[in-house]
Amino acid sequence: MSHHPRHALRLAARSLPGWSVIATLPALAIGLVLSLTISAGAGTASGSLPSDVAHLQYYCVADGSQSAGQPSGWLERRAVPHACPAGYQLAAVSSPGQASTPTPAPSPTATASTPAPNPSPTGTAAGQAWGIAPVGTPLPRSDAYCAARVQHFPERIAANATANRNVPPAGSNFHWGPFARSTPGLAANFAKVTGNFSGTTDEILEWAACKWGWSQNFAKAEAVRESAWHQPEVGDNGHSFGILQVRASRASSGGTANDAWGGWPWTAQSTAVDADAQMAYLRACYDGKVSLGNGYHAGDAWGCIGSWYSGHWRDAAALGYISRVQAVLSSQGWLSMH
């Protein structure tokens, strides 16, 4: 449950046109990882990583996930030295025109660094695994685009069914509080929260992750920690609501005062509004558009997840929460929710 603001590794193929895997890196001796060996990516010679790696980005990639000359099974972008979960390799990826080895020609429609918010439906199949989109990606994707691309799952918690079906009318006033307006980036993101989707709990989390360029697997792990997968959960002494525990009010106020993140009653009554709002925050944080101090910077997904819990950047409370969410991620704990 949030004190302030607040991987299941079943993935589909995801191409990155115009980018090539230079090499997969050995697992670092931190985190929940296995010992890995260096292997070459598509279109490159086997061997070690180029010496000039300043231009590279890093992703967790499912073991053996190479298909038709393009990497697949992408889990999320990583910043070294963050490690990958067991069964995944840390891959170094070079952008077009910068690699020290040949790369495929860039796509005429989108590049990996600035993907279109709504790629062509013919280029992305239903069941797309949404990793964390790079900082600065134009987001959110449209509600309808993401609704057409969620993976389908049965409902695990019958008590969520009513809120899962509750879609607010277009233009609803969600009564966002001052936290949601505290920076221009947050205000812009919360203005685009709609909750315009219904489905099972898994599907709603997938939809919101797609919309905001987030990892659905991170979202599912957080949902286990925040509410034990129960949308009716009320936490923080009556101040936080929903599957991801959006805190409506400050501790000194009544639970429905909407003087923190706000959103009540919709965050309690609609699973999609709750998930949409929480991931709007995480995306603003990841893009460097919130104010947290203590060394806060863009591009740190785990730091942002921790800040949702503690309201601070990588303080002791945040680090403890990060560890707990990572444990759920490693065990795919949402699969046992019932």
ZIWOCOR-V389604 format. One record per helix or strand of 3 or more residues. SS is the DSSP state (alpha for helix, beta for strand). FROM is the first residue (numbers start at 1). TO is the last residue. If there is no record, write none. Layout:
# ZIWOCOR-V389604
ss={SS;SS}
from={FROM;FROM}
to={TO;TO}
This chain:
# ZIWOCOR-V389604
ss={beta;beta;beta;beta;alpha;alpha;alpha;alpha;alpha;alpha;alpha;alpha;alpha;alpha;alpha;alpha}
from={20;57;74;88;121;143;158;178;184;201;216;266;271;301;316;333}
to={25;62;78;94;123;147;165;181;190;212;227;269;286;310;331;336}
